[in-house]
Amino acid sequence: MVTSRTGTRKYLAARAEVIAEAQANGLTYCPGFDDHECGQPLDYLNALRPNSAETDHVLRHADGGSDEAANLRVLCRSCNLARNRPPTETGYQPGDFPTTRAW
């Protein structure tokens, strides 16, 4: 059976610690990442929404980052997905063009 790295007890404990600390410090808006500013209100209660609070690895695991709390930060789901989405060869994103005739 294959298990998820982010499903381990160690990662889940670090995730809970980082989210609790962000809430205790009053982080209510997404700080964004790198040069990408966001400012979207964070939703700590509901998962899988564009503004849901998620933990993000500061240094990606693929680049040698760890699953410890010191390497995690809170971002909104939109920023987390945008940061981890590989750039396309053309520079266009899948949502850049209409997919229906409603345009």
C-alpha distance (Angstrom), angle and dihedral (degrees) to the residues before:
residue distance angle dihedral
M1 . . .
V2 3.81 . .
T3 3.79 117.0 .
S4 3.78 129.4 -157.9
R5 3.79 116.5 -110.1
T6 3.82 89.4 -139.7
G7 3.79 89.9 51.5
T8 3.79 94.2 64.5
R9 3.78 121.7 114.9
K10 3.82 90.4 -118.7
Y11 3.82 94.4 54.4
L12 3.81 94.4 42.8
A13 3.83 91.0 51.6
A14 3.83 91.2 49.1
R15 3.80 90.5 46.5
A16 3.81 92.0 51.7
E17 3.83 90.2 47.9
V18 3.82 93.4 51.1
I19 3.81 94.3 46.2
A20 3.83 92.5 46.9
E21 3.81 90.4 48.9
A22 3.83 91.7 49.1
Q23 3.80 90.9 51.5
A24 3.82 92.2 45.8
N25 3.82 90.1 51.0
G26 3.81 90.4 51.4
L27 3.80 98.8 -111.4
T28 3.80 100.1 167.9
Y29 3.82 100.6 151.8
C30 3.79 129.1 54.4
P31 3.81 109.6 -104.3
G32 3.81 93.0 -154.4
F33 3.79 123.4 -139.9
D34 3.80 137.5 -93.2
D35 3.84 105.6 -25.4
H36 3.82 93.1 -20.8
E37 3.81 111.5 103.9
C38 3.79 117.5 -163.6
G39 3.81 119.5 164.4
Q40 3.81 94.6 -177.1
P41 3.85 113.7 152.1
L42 3.81 109.6 -102.7
D43 3.82 119.2 -124.6
Y44 3.80 109.3 -151.5
L45 3.81 94.7 176.3
N46 3.82 105.4 53.3
A47 3.79 124.6 55.8
L48 3.80 130.4 -148.7
R49 3.80 96.1 26.0
P50 3.82 122.5 122.6
N51 3.82 91.5 -107.4
S52 3.84 97.4 39.5
A53 3.80 113.1 131.5
E54 3.81 110.5 -111.9
T55 3.76 134.3 170.9
D56 3.78 117.8 -113.8
H57 3.79 128.7 -166.5
V58 3.81 109.9 -116.9
L59 3.79 89.2 -154.9
R60 3.79 107.4 31.6
H61 3.78 117.9 -118.0
A62 3.81 89.5 -123.4
D63 3.82 88.3 57.9
G64 3.81 93.6 51.1
G65 3.81 100.5 -85.2
S66 3.78 120.7 147.4
D67 3.80 132.6 -131.1
E68 3.81 91.7 -120.6
A69 3.81 122.6 121.9
A70 3.81 91.4 -110.7
N71 3.83 89.2 65.4
L72 3.81 96.3 46.4
R73 3.81 131.0 85.0
V74 3.79 135.7 173.4
L75 3.81 120.2 -104.3
C76 3.78 132.6 159.5
R77 3.81 115.7 -97.3
S78 3.82 91.9 -108.3
C79 3.82 92.5 56.2
N80 3.80 92.4 43.0
L81 3.80 91.7 53.2
A82 3.81 93.2 42.9
R83 3.80 91.8 50.6
N84 3.78 93.5 49.6
R85 3.81 97.1 42.0
P86 3.79 110.8 103.8
P87 3.81 113.8 -124.3
T88 3.77 114.7 -103.6
E89 3.77 120.6 -118.6
T90 3.80 93.0 -116.8
G91 3.79 95.8 40.5
Y92 3.81 91.6 -117.8
Q93 3.77 121.6 121.0
P94 3.83 122.2 -139.8
G95 3.82 92.3 -108.5
D96 3.81 94.7 53.1
F97 3.79 93.8 91.3
P98 3.81 131.0 52.5
T99 3.78 116.2 -103.0
T100 3.81 96.7 -168.7
R101 3.78 135.7 47.5
A102 3.79 90.7 -113.9
W103 3.81 90.4 100.2
